[in-house]
Amino acid sequence: METLRLDLKHALRLLLAQRSITAIAVLTLAMGIGVNTTVFTMLKGIALRPLPGVRAADDLVVLLTTSRSGERGPMNFHDYLDVRDRSRTLAGVAGTFPVAMTIGRGDAAERVWGELATGNLFRVLGVSPLVGRLITEDDDRGEGAPVAAISYALWQRKYHGDPGIIGQPLQVGAWNAAWGDMHLGPENALKAVSILDPKTFLPIHWGTFRLAMHEWDQPAEVLFNQASTIRAQLVMPRLGEPIEPAAASGRVEPWWRGVDGVDALMPPVDSGSTNSKLPRAMPWPID
């Protein structure tokens, strides 16, 4: 034990003498532990302990896309549609995207993790609801009110297993019927500008998040085509281009119509060039 104590004392002195190397070693070790923990957690949830109630859980696979830089991530909504409609090897393809959300209000509000899911998710998984109904393809059409399915654990913990909550309104985040289905949107943004009557209008919405239900440049087209209905100066710089809104003037050029490519990272933009090409889809959510 005395030898071990002396060795530890000597090692500690060396680490304190080389603090930069010590910091790098500790950081590397922490990253390694974090990565291993994450991988094991995923392996445990998917392989060692398959999802309960899922039909043919051993046959489930996760589909990802790889960017030109080699980074892996979820595919965008339009790629998902292509795979779903054209795949001949998969029995079914559904899409999910994890999001942190707040349910309830006031003192009863609670922060939870949820999933944005396509309507066919539960059909593909082959699961059935304990009570009520699950989300279906009909809900994807957006003709009715937004719907949600909650887990058994949340139902028991927050609602004490009360079946009476079926069909009742569930407040998620700061959603309000007066704000439209998801957000203000370009049409309502134009109404707001008309009411506020600012000198300059710089929209920041682009549908670049992975499960965007519209083309990434759809908001830009709507605003560009209806800009004549407002008195404010519309400012729509290229993505990545520095701009001073107060000093902007002149007619907006629809630069997004010349954009090409779907998976490349956003390259540096030369604000003086009219031929710069930007990717049609970004690999990160900036909406």
C-alpha positions in Angstrom: 0.0 0.0 0.0 2.9 2.4 0.7 4.2 1.8 -2.8 0.8 2.5 -4.3 0.5 5.7 -2.3 3.9 6.9 -3.5 3.0 6.1 -7.1 -0.2 8.0 -6.9 1.5 11.0 -5.2 4.2 11.0 -8.0 1.5 10.8 -10.7 -0.4 13.7 -9.2 2.7 15.9 -9.1 3.3 15.1 -12.8 -0.3 16.0 -13.7 -0.1 19.3 -11.8 3.2 20.2 -13.4 1.7 19.6 -16.9 -1.7 21.2 -16.6 -2.5 21.6 -20.3 -1.7 18.0 -21.0 -3.8 17.0 -18.0 -6.7 19.0 -19.2 -6.6 17.4 -22.7 -6.3 13.9 -21.2 -9.3 14.5 -18.8 -11.4 16.0 -21.7 -10.5 13.1 -24.0 -11.4 10.6 -21.3 -14.7 12.4 -20.6 -15.6 12.4 -24.3 -14.8 8.7 -24.6 -17.0 7.9 -21.6 -19.8 10.0 -23.0 -19.7 8.4 -26.4 -19.5 4.9 -25.0 -22.4 5.6 -22.7 -24.5 7.0 -25.5 -23.8 4.1 -27.8 -24.5 1.5 -25.1 -27.8 3.3 -24.2 -28.9 3.2 -27.9 -27.8 -0.5 -28.2 -29.6 -1.4 -25.0 -32.8 0.3 -26.1 -32.8 -1.1 -29.7 -31.0 -4.4 -29.5 -30.7 -5.6 -26.0 -34.2 -4.4 -24.9 -36.4 -4.0 -28.0 -39.4 -1.7 -27.9 -42.3 -3.4 -26.1 -45.4 -4.1 -28.1 -43.7 -3.4 -31.4 -44.3 -6.0 -34.1 -41.1 -7.6 -35.4 -38.9 -5.3 -33.3 -35.8 -7.2 -34.4 -36.4 -6.0 -38.0 -36.4 -2.3 -37.2 -33.7 -0.1 -38.8 -32.9 3.6 -38.5 -32.3 5.5 -41.7 -29.9 8.4 -41.7 -28.3 10.7 -44.3 -24.6 11.6 -44.6 -23.6 15.1 -45.5 -20.6 15.9 -47.8 -18.6 16.6 -44.6 -19.3 13.1 -43.4 -21.7 14.1 -40.6 -24.7 11.8 -40.1 -28.2 13.1 -39.3 -31.9 12.6 -40.0 -33.1 13.0 -43.5 -35.3 15.9 -44.6 -39.0 15.4 -45.2 -38.8 15.2 -48.9 -36.1 12.6 -48.8 -38.3 10.7 -46.4 -41.1 10.8 -48.9 -38.9 9.4 -51.7 -37.7 6.5 -49.5 -41.2 5.8 -48.3 -42.7 5.8 -51.8 -39.9 4.1 -53.7 -38.4 1.5 -51.4 -38.9 -2.1 -52.5 -37.0 -3.7 -49.6 -38.7 -2.1 -46.6 -42.1 -3.2 -45.4 -42.8 0.4 -44.2 -41.1 3.7 -43.6 -42.1 6.3 -41.0 -40.5 9.5 -39.8 -39.9 10.9 -36.3 -38.0 13.8 -35.0 -37.2 14.3 -31.2 -38.2 17.7 -29.7 -38.3 19.1 -26.2 -41.7 20.5 -25.3 -43.7 21.8 -22.5 -47.1 20.3 -21.7 -49.7 21.9 -19.4 -49.7 25.4 -18.1 -48.9 27.3 -14.9 -47.8 25.3 -11.9 -48.8 22.1 -13.7 -46.4 22.8 -16.7 -43.8 20.1 -17.3 -40.9 19.8 -19.7 -40.8 16.5 -21.5 -39.2 14.9 -24.6 -41.6 14.1 -27.4 -41.5 13.1 -31.1 -42.9 14.8 -34.2 -44.2 11.8 -36.1 -45.7 11.0 -39.4 -49.2 9.6 -39.4 -48.1 6.1 -40.4 -45.6 5.6 -37.5 -47.8 3.4 -35.4 -49.1 1.4 -38.3 -45.5 0.7 -39.4 -44.6 -0.3 -35.8 -47.7 -2.5 -35.5 -48.7 -1.2 -32.1 -52.2 -0.7 -30.8 -53.5 1.9 -28.3 -54.4 0.8 -24.8 -57.3 3.4 -24.9 -58.3 5.9 -27.4 -56.7 6.0 -30.9 -53.3 6.6 -32.4 -52.1 9.1 -35.0 -53.0 8.0 -38.5 -52.3 9.1 -42.1 -55.5 11.1 -42.1 -54.0 13.4 -39.5 -51.2 14.2 -41.9 -53.6 16.0 -44.2 -54.0 18.8 -41.6 -57.7 19.1 -42.1 -58.6 18.7 -38.4 -57.2 19.8 -35.1 -53.7 18.8 -34.2 -53.6 15.5 -32.4 -51.1 13.8 -29.9 -50.6 10.4 -28.5 -49.0 10.1 -25.0 -47.0 7.3 -23.5 -48.3 5.0 -20.9 -45.7 6.2 -18.4 -46.8 9.9 -18.9 -50.5 8.9 -18.7 -49.9 7.2 -15.4 -47.6 9.8 -13.9 -49.2 13.0 -14.9 -52.8 12.0 -15.4 -53.0 9.1 -13.0 -54.3 6.7 -15.6 -57.5 8.7 -16.1 -59.3 7.6 -19.4 -61.3 10.8 -19.3 -58.4 12.8 -20.8 -59.1 11.2 -24.2 -60.2 13.8 -26.7 -59.5 16.6 -24.2 -57.3 19.6 -25.3 -53.6 19.2 -24.5 -51.6 22.4 -24.4 -48.2 21.8 -25.8 -45.6 24.6 -25.6 -47.0 28.0 -26.2 -49.5 26.9 -28.9 -52.6 28.9 -29.3 -55.3 28.6 -32.0 -54.9 32.3 -32.8 -51.4 31.7 -34.0 -52.1 29.4 -36.8 -51.3 25.7 -37.0 -47.6 26.0 -36.2 -46.4 29.6 -36.2 -47.1 33.0 -37.5 -46.4 32.2 -41.1 -45.7 34.6 -44.0 -49.3 35.6 -44.6 -49.9 36.5 -40.9 -46.4 38.1 -40.8 -47.5 40.5 -43.6 -50.7 41.3 -41.6 -48.6 42.1 -38.5 -46.3 44.3 -40.6 -49.3 46.2 -41.9 -50.6 46.8 -38.4 -47.2 47.8 -36.9 -46.2 49.8 -40.0 -42.3 49.6 -39.5 -39.9 51.1 -42.0 -38.0 47.8 -42.6 -39.2 44.2 -42.6 -36.5 41.5 -42.3 -38.1 38.0 -42.1 -36.1 35.2 -40.5 -38.1 32.2 -41.4 -36.7 29.5 -43.7 -38.1 25.9 -43.7 -34.7 24.3 -43.2 -35.6 22.1 -40.2 -35.6 18.4 -41.1 -39.3 17.7 -41.1 -40.4 21.0 -42.7 -43.7 20.4 -44.4 -43.0 22.9 -47.2 -40.1 23.8 -49.4 -37.4 25.8 -47.6 -38.0 28.8 -49.8 -41.8 28.8 -49.7 -42.0 31.6 -47.1 -39.6 33.7 -49.2 -41.8 33.3 -52.3 -45.0 34.3 -50.4 -43.4 37.4 -49.0 -41.7 38.4 -52.2 -45.0 38.0 -54.2 -47.0 40.0 -51.7 -44.5 42.6 -50.7 -46.4 45.3 -52.6 -49.2 45.0 -50.0 -47.0 46.6 -47.3 -45.3 49.9 -47.1 -42.2 48.6 -45.3 -38.9 48.0 -47.1 -38.6 44.2 -47.5 -35.0 43.0 -46.8 -34.1 39.4 -47.8 -30.3 39.0 -47.9 -28.7 35.8 -49.1 -28.1 33.2 -46.3 -24.8 34.1 -44.7 -24.6 37.6 -46.2 -24.1 40.4 -43.6 -26.7 43.1 -43.8 -27.6 46.3 -42.0 -31.5 46.4 -42.2 -31.7 50.2 -41.4 -29.5 50.9 -44.4 -31.1 48.5 -46.8 -32.8 49.9 -49.9 -33.9 48.9 -53.4 -36.0 46.0 -54.7 -35.4 42.5 -53.4 -33.9 40.1 -55.9 -35.3 36.5 -55.7 -31.8 35.0 -55.3 -33.2 31.7 -53.9 -34.6 30.8 -57.3 -31.1 30.1 -58.5 -30.2 27.9 -55.6 -29.0 24.4 -56.5 -28.1 21.3 -54.4 -29.8 19.6 -51.5 -27.3 18.3 -49.0 -24.2 20.5 -49.1 -23.2 22.7 -46.3 -23.8 26.4 -46.8 -20.7 27.8 -48.6 -19.4 31.4 -48.0 -21.4 33.9 -49.9 -19.9 36.7 -52.0 -22.5 39.5 -51.6 -21.2 41.1 -54.7 -21.8 38.1 -56.9 -25.1 37.4 -58.6 -24.2 33.8 -59.5 -23.6 32.4 -56.1 -25.2 29.0 -55.6 -26.6 28.0 -52.2 -27.8 24.5 -51.1 -31.6 24.0 -51.1 -31.4 22.3 -47.7 -29.4 22.9 -44.6 -28.2 20.1 -42.4 -29.1 21.9 -39.2 -32.4 23.6 -37.9 -32.2 27.4 -38.2 -35.9 28.1 -38.5 
